[in-house]
């Protein structure tokens, strides 16, 4: 039991002397609405379908030509000027206009506009990926519907067991009251000598049996109520 509660094995288990019937105020329609809105399994499948849809859109855009525009910034360190052979022979560096132009740009950084165009060659690859994502999205939708129907069937089954346990609680409580009244009468008759001890024990055993069945019906009711709360992911305010 402690393992199910994720507690140490030697933890103390406190069992109450008695337990009451859990108040359950949801009808089938409102419970089903809550299942659709907040069941984690359905939410997970919905998000999975949205992921496949986004992937299909991404694959569709990847099949288009891609245009890139940008700037390239180049850092140029300043270097010593180098004279051309013609200038070296004449000995006059000022006579070379090209050398002067290069020397004037020496050490200046460069900004170069960039334009790139990428054309996808394997378009069939992206089309196949789009079809795959579409099939996965369809699978996710069908999985959602199937899971929803499974949860709905489980809800109706659990609700039926809940109603059955509720009827048993009412029945056994009435029988317990009748058995209690019978027990008082049989005790009075035993005191007056009209009945023997065997009759008293038999009625008392029947009374205890009805009380035990009442507690078992309450336990079954609480289990079914907790099962429905698990389906709709419902928490009490105290638990929150």
C-alpha positions as CSV (number, residue, x, y, z in Angstrom):
1,X,0.0,0.0,0.0
2,X,2.8,2.4,0.8
3,X,4.5,1.6,-2.5
4,X,1.3,2.7,-4.3
5,X,1.5,6.0,-2.4
6,X,5.2,6.4,-3.2
7,X,6.0,6.3,0.5
8,X,8.6,4.3,2.6
9,X,7.6,0.7,3.2
10,X,7.7,1.2,7.0
11,X,5.4,4.3,7.0
12,X,2.4,4.1,9.3
13,X,-0.9,3.4,7.6
14,X,-3.8,5.2,9.4
15,X,-7.1,3.4,8.9
16,X,-10.2,5.3,10.1
17,X,-12.7,3.6,12.3
18,X,-15.5,4.4,9.9
19,X,-15.9,6.2,6.6
20,X,-18.8,7.9,5.0
21,X,-20.2,8.2,1.5
22,X,-18.2,10.6,-0.7
23,X,-20.5,13.4,-2.0
24,X,-20.6,13.2,-5.8
25,X,-22.4,16.0,-7.6
26,X,-21.6,15.4,-11.3
27,X,-24.1,14.0,-13.7
28,X,-23.1,12.1,-16.8
29,X,-23.4,15.1,-19.1
30,X,-21.3,17.4,-17.0
31,X,-18.7,14.7,-16.3
32,X,-18.4,14.0,-20.0
33,X,-17.9,17.7,-20.7
34,X,-15.1,17.8,-18.1
35,X,-13.5,14.8,-19.6
36,X,-13.4,16.5,-23.0
37,X,-12.0,19.7,-21.5
38,X,-9.4,18.5,-19.1
39,X,-8.6,14.8,-19.5
40,X,-4.8,14.6,-19.8
41,X,-4.9,11.7,-22.4
42,X,-7.1,13.7,-24.7
43,X,-5.0,16.8,-24.2
44,X,-1.8,14.9,-25.0
45,X,-3.3,13.5,-28.3
46,X,-4.6,17.0,-29.3
47,X,-1.1,18.5,-28.8
48,X,0.4,15.6,-30.8
49,X,-2.0,16.4,-33.7
50,X,-1.0,20.1,-33.6
51,X,2.6,19.1,-33.7
52,X,2.1,17.0,-36.8
53,X,0.1,19.9,-38.4
54,X,3.0,22.3,-37.7
55,X,5.5,19.8,-39.1
56,X,3.4,19.5,-42.3
57,X,3.4,23.3,-42.7
58,X,7.1,23.4,-42.1
59,X,7.7,20.7,-44.8
60,X,5.5,22.7,-47.2
61,X,7.6,25.8,-46.7
62,X,10.8,23.9,-47.0
63,X,9.9,22.9,-50.5
64,X,9.8,26.5,-51.7
65,X,12.9,28.3,-53.0
66,X,14.7,30.2,-50.3
67,X,16.0,33.8,-50.7
68,X,18.6,35.2,-48.4
69,X,19.6,38.8,-48.1
70,X,22.4,40.1,-45.8
71,X,25.6,42.0,-45.2
72,X,29.1,40.6,-44.8
73,X,31.4,42.7,-42.7
74,X,35.2,42.0,-43.2
75,X,37.8,43.2,-40.8
76,X,41.0,44.3,-42.6
77,X,44.1,44.9,-40.6
78,X,46.4,47.7,-41.7
79,X,49.6,46.5,-43.4
80,X,52.7,48.1,-44.7
81,X,52.4,49.6,-48.2
82,X,54.1,47.5,-50.9
83,X,55.4,49.3,-54.0
84,X,54.8,47.8,-57.4
85,X,57.8,46.8,-59.6
86,X,57.3,49.8,-61.9
87,X,57.4,52.2,-58.9
88,X,60.5,50.4,-57.5
89,X,62.4,50.9,-60.8
90,X,61.5,54.5,-61.2
91,X,62.0,55.3,-57.5
92,X,58.9,57.5,-57.5
93,X,56.0,56.0,-55.5
94,X,53.8,59.1,-56.1
95,X,53.7,58.4,-59.8
96,X,51.7,55.2,-59.3
97,X,48.0,56.1,-58.9
98,X,47.0,52.5,-58.2
99,X,49.4,52.2,-55.3
100,X,48.0,55.4,-53.8
101,X,44.5,54.1,-54.1
102,X,45.4,50.8,-52.4
103,X,47.3,52.6,-49.7
104,X,44.3,54.8,-49.1
105,X,42.1,51.7,-48.5
106,X,44.7,50.0,-46.3
107,X,43.3,49.2,-42.9
108,X,39.7,50.1,-43.7
109,X,37.0,47.4,-43.0
110,X,34.8,46.2,-45.9
111,X,31.0,45.9,-46.0
112,X,29.7,43.6,-48.8
113,X,26.0,43.1,-49.6
114,X,25.1,39.4,-50.0
115,X,22.2,37.8,-51.9
116,X,21.6,34.1,-52.0
117,X,19.0,31.9,-53.7
118,X,18.5,28.2,-52.7
119,X,16.4,26.1,-55.0
120,X,15.4,22.7,-53.5
121,X,16.3,19.9,-55.9
122,X,14.6,17.0,-54.2
123,X,11.0,18.4,-54.1
124,X,9.6,14.9,-54.0
125,X,11.3,14.4,-50.6
126,X,9.4,17.3,-49.1
127,X,6.2,16.2,-50.7
128,X,6.6,12.8,-49.2
129,X,7.2,14.4,-45.8
130,X,4.1,16.4,-46.1
131,X,2.1,13.3,-46.9
132,X,3.6,11.5,-43.9
133,X,2.7,14.4,-41.6
134,X,-0.8,14.4,-43.0
135,X,-1.2,10.7,-42.4
136,X,0.2,11.1,-38.8
137,X,-2.2,14.0,-38.2
138,X,-5.1,11.8,-39.4
139,X,-4.0,9.0,-37.2
140,X,-3.9,11.4,-34.3
141,X,-7.4,12.5,-34.9
142,X,-8.7,8.9,-35.1
143,X,-6.8,8.1,-32.0
144,X,-8.4,11.0,-30.2
145,X,-11.9,9.8,-31.3
146,X,-11.1,6.3,-30.2
147,X,-9.8,7.4,-26.9
148,X,-12.8,9.6,-26.3
149,X,-15.2,6.8,-27.0
150,X,-13.3,4.5,-24.7
151,X,-13.5,7.1,-21.9
152,X,-17.1,7.6,-22.6
153,X,-17.8,3.9,-22.4
154,X,-15.8,3.7,-19.1
155,X,-17.8,6.7,-17.7
156,X,-21.2,5.1,-18.4
157,X,-20.0,1.7,-17.0
158,X,-18.7,3.4,-13.9
159,X,-21.8,5.5,-13.5
160,X,-24.0,2.4,-13.7
161,X,-21.9,0.8,-11.0
162,X,-22.1,4.0,-9.0
163,X,-25.9,4.1,-9.2
164,X,-26.1,0.4,-8.3
165,X,-24.0,0.9,-5.2
166,X,-26.1,3.9,-4.2
167,X,-29.3,1.8,-4.5
168,X,-27.6,-0.9,-2.4
169,X,-26.7,1.6,0.3
170,X,-30.3,2.7,0.6
171,X,-31.6,-0.9,0.6
172,X,-29.2,-2.2,3.2
173,X,-29.7,0.8,5.5
174,X,-33.5,0.1,5.5
175,X,-32.9,-3.6,6.1
176,X,-30.5,-2.7,8.9
177,X,-33.2,-0.5,10.5
178,X,-35.8,-3.4,10.2
179,X,-33.3,-5.9,11.6
180,X,-32.5,-3.5,14.5
181,X,-36.2,-3.2,15.4
182,X,-36.6,-7.0,15.1
183,X,-33.6,-7.5,17.3
184,X,-35.1,-5.3,20.1
185,X,-38.3,-7.3,19.9
186,X,-36.6,-10.7,19.9
187,X,-34.6,-9.6,23.0
188,X,-37.7,-8.6,24.8
189,X,-39.3,-12.0,23.9
190,X,-36.2,-13.7,25.1
191,X,-36.3,-11.9,28.4
192,X,-40.0,-12.9,28.8
193,X,-39.1,-16.5,27.9
194,X,-41.0,-16.7,24.6
195,X,-37.8,-17.3,22.5
196,X,-34.5,-19.0,23.1
197,X,-31.0,-17.6,22.7
198,X,-30.6,-19.2,19.2
199,X,-33.3,-16.8,17.8
200,X,-31.5,-13.8,19.3
201,X,-28.2,-14.8,17.9
202,X,-29.7,-15.4,14.5
203,X,-31.3,-12.0,14.3
204,X,-28.2,-10.3,15.7
205,X,-26.1,-12.1,13.0
206,X,-28.5,-10.9,10.3
207,X,-28.2,-7.3,11.7
208,X,-24.4,-7.4,11.5
209,X,-24.6,-8.9,8.0
210,X,-26.8,-6.0,6.8
211,X,-24.4,-3.4,8.4
212,X,-21.4,-5.1,6.8
213,X,-23.2,-5.0,3.4
214,X,-24.0,-1.4,3.9
215,X,-20.3,-0.6,4.5
216,X,-19.3,-2.6,1.5
217,X,-21.8,-0.8,-0.7
218,X,-20.4,2.6,0.6
219,X,-16.9,1.4,-0.2
220,X,-18.0,0.4,-3.7
221,X,-19.7,3.7,-4.2
222,X,-16.6,5.6,-3.1
223,X,-14.4,3.6,-5.4
224,X,-16.7,4.3,-8.4
225,X,-16.8,8.0,-7.5
226,X,-13.0,8.2,-7.3
227,X,-12.8,6.4,-10.7
228,X,-15.0,9.0,-12.3
229,X,-13.0,11.8,-10.7
230,X,-9.9,10.2,-12.1
231,X,-11.5,10.2,-15.6
232,X,-12.3,13.9,-15.4
233,X,-9.0,14.8,-13.6
234,X,-11.0,16.4,-10.8
235,X,-9.4,17.4,-7.4
236,X,-11.2,18.7,-4.3
237,X,-10.3,22.1,-3.0
238,X,-8.8,20.5,0.1
239,X,-6.5,18.4,-2.1
240,X,-5.4,21.4,-4.1
